[in-house]
């Protein structure tokens, strides 16, 4: 396996790791294994620190495929807490507002969800990597500045209510959506549609394109697997790796 020539790896990103944390760990382990000072490594489709699941990592010349790979349809399982919001619409910030929930029923949720299926417009969260006048929105938001982001058009192919707990006022959704969808923003908008508030308390990306989370490696398994390889010798690929050619086939 030639990591310099290019390999596509796919990982199950751990909770509280940034996508860049995982990329940096993979790069360091590969450089140690190959005896290199540097190696080009990138990822396709950023996950927030409090999200887990599929993260595609490309090495060497396979980084040229990143745009193609991250364009694949994505699937998530999201858990929403109703009746409260946070500034970033997940658990990275404390609750800033609470709202009534006595009127919310499963029937009302089922009535509201169809509004978010198909082609919709979504305003990204202020705490996001979107740019405002050349600056990252989250950097401005952290300074307390007002951030006005324009709505983006995206597609939600499937939005399924998997579970609703009326006691805890929590619901779990399965979401199949296009590139660029912010699930935190979807939680915000569903809360507003329910005449209440909502934020994410759990998020797992279960698929990108044809790559499912069951196929992904844990980062703690990567170093032991590397130790079984000769640094430059071709070897059979384990679950969690794709050759560049296979990656093209999966995303075409």
N, C-alpha and C positions, 0 to 999 in steps of 0.2 A: 504494500500500500504506500503510495507516494503522496505524502501530505503537502509537499512543496508543489508538486504538479497540480494537485487539487483533489480534495475529498469533501463530501457533504456528510456531516454528522448530525444526528438529532438527539436532543437531550430532553429529559423531564426536569425543567428548571425548579430548583428548590424554593421554598417559601423564604421570603426576606432577602434573597439574592437579587441584585439587579441583573438585567440581561448582560450588561457590560462586565459585572463580576464574573459571570460564568465564562464569557469569552476570554477574559484575562486569565482565568484559571486554566482553560484549555490551551491557550497560547503558551503559557509558562510550562505546562506539562509536556507539550509537544517539543518545545525548544530544549528542554532538559533531555528528553528522549532522543532527539535527533542531533544534539550537540550544536544547536544553532543559537546565534545571538538574537535573531528576530525571525518572525514568520508572519505572513499576512493571514489574519483570521478575522472573520466578521460574522454577523448574525442577520437573520431574516425575520423581521417581525418582532418588535420589542414587547416584552411583558413587564408590567409594573412589578415592583418588589413584592407586593402582597399577593401576586398571582403565581400560580404554578402551571406546569404543563409543557406542551410542545414548544421547543425553541430550536430552530435550525441553525447550525453553525457550519460555516464554509471555510476551508483553508486554501491557501495558495491561489491558483488560477480559478478555482471554483467560486471565489468571491465575486466573479463576474456574473454569476447566476443569481445573486441575492435578490435583485429586483424581480426577476421572474418567479423565484421561489416564494417571496413574501406576498406576491399577488394572488396566491391561491386562496380559495374560500376557507374560512376558519370556523371552527365549532368551539363553543364555550359552555361550561356549566357554571352559572352564577347564582349566588345566594344573596338576596336583598333583605335588608332590615327596613321595614316600613315605619313611618311615624317620626323620623329624624333625618337630618342631613349633616354632612360635614363639609368643610370648604372644598375638599378634593373629591368628595362623594365616595370615599372608601375609608378604611380605618387608619390611614396615615396621619389624619388630623382628628382632634376631638370633635364631638357633636357641637354644632353651633346653633341649631334650631330644632325644636320639636313641634309636632303637628298632631291633630286628632286622627284617630284610626277607627273609632267605634263604628263608623259607617262602612268600613271595608269588609267585603265578603268575597268568597271565591267567585261567586257569580259576577260581581263587579270587576274583579281582575280579569276574568275571561272576556268580559265585555270590552275592556280597555285594550287588551293586548293586540287585537287586530289592527289598531291604529299604527302600530310599529312594525307591521309586516310589509314587505315589498320595498319599493323605492321611497326613501324618506330623506328629509333634511335633518341634520343634527349639528348643534353648536358644540364644539369640543369643550372640555372642561378648561377653566383658567389654569389649573395645575396640569399642564400638558406640554409636550415638546413643540407644539405649533409655534410659529413665529409671528410676532407683532412688530412691525417696523424694524425687522432684522434681529429682534431679541426673542429669546425663548419665553413663551408665556409663563411658564412656571417660575422663572427667575423674577419676572415682574410681580407675579402674584405673591411670592414670598416676601417681597419688599412692601407689600400692602397696596400696590398700585392697582387701579381698576384695569381689567383686561377685557377688551371687546373683541371677540373672535367671530368671524363670519361663519354662517352655517355651511356645512358640506353635504353633498348628496352622496348617499350610500344605499346599499341594498341589504335588507334582512330577509333571507330566504325562508328561515324557519324560526319561530318563537313559540316554544312549548312550555306550558306550566307543568312542571313535574311534581311539585308539592307545595302546599300552603298550610302553614301552622297558624291558626287564628289566635292561639294563646300567646305565642311569641311575636306575632305579626311578622313572620318571616316567610319568604317564598323562594323557591328554587326554579330557575329557568334553564332550558337548553336553547342555545342561540346558534344559528348558522348564519354567517354574515360575510360581507365583503371586506376587503382591505380598508383600513382607515376608520373602522367602527370603534368608538370608545364605549365599552360596556359600562363604565362609570357614568358616562353621560346618559346612556340608556336607562340606568337605574334612576338618575335624577328626573328624567322625563316621564318615566312610568309613575314615579311618586307624585309628580305634579298632575298627571292625568287622573290619578286616584284622589285628587284634591287633598293631598297630604304631602309627605316627603319620603325620600328613600335614599339609602346608600348601600354600597357593596360591603358585605362582610366575608365574602369568599368568592374566588374566581379561579377556575381551572380551564386552560385551553386544552381541549381533548383532540384537536385535529387541525392540521394545515394541509390543504389539498388532500392527497391520499395518505399522508403520514399521520398515523394515530398514536396517541400517547403510549399505548401498549408496546409499540415498537421502539420507544425511546430508552436511552441509557440514563442511569443515574450518574451524576458526576463522581460519586464516590467509587463507582465501578470502572471509571475510565482509566485511572492510573494503573490498577492491577491488570487491566486488559492490555495497556501499552507495554507493560513489563513482559508480556508473553511474546511480543513482536521483536523481530530483528529490525534495527532502525531503518534499513533500506530494502528489506526483503519483501516481495509481494506475499500476501497471506490471505486466507479466507476472511471475508468480512462478517463481523458479528451483527446481530440486531442492533440498530442504531447507527448504521453507516450506509451511505449510498455512494457509488461512483458518480462522477459528473454525468456520464451518459444515462445512468438510471434516473438521476434527478431530472434530466430533461424529459424522459419518458413519463415520469410521474406528474409533471406539471404541464404537459402539452395538451 
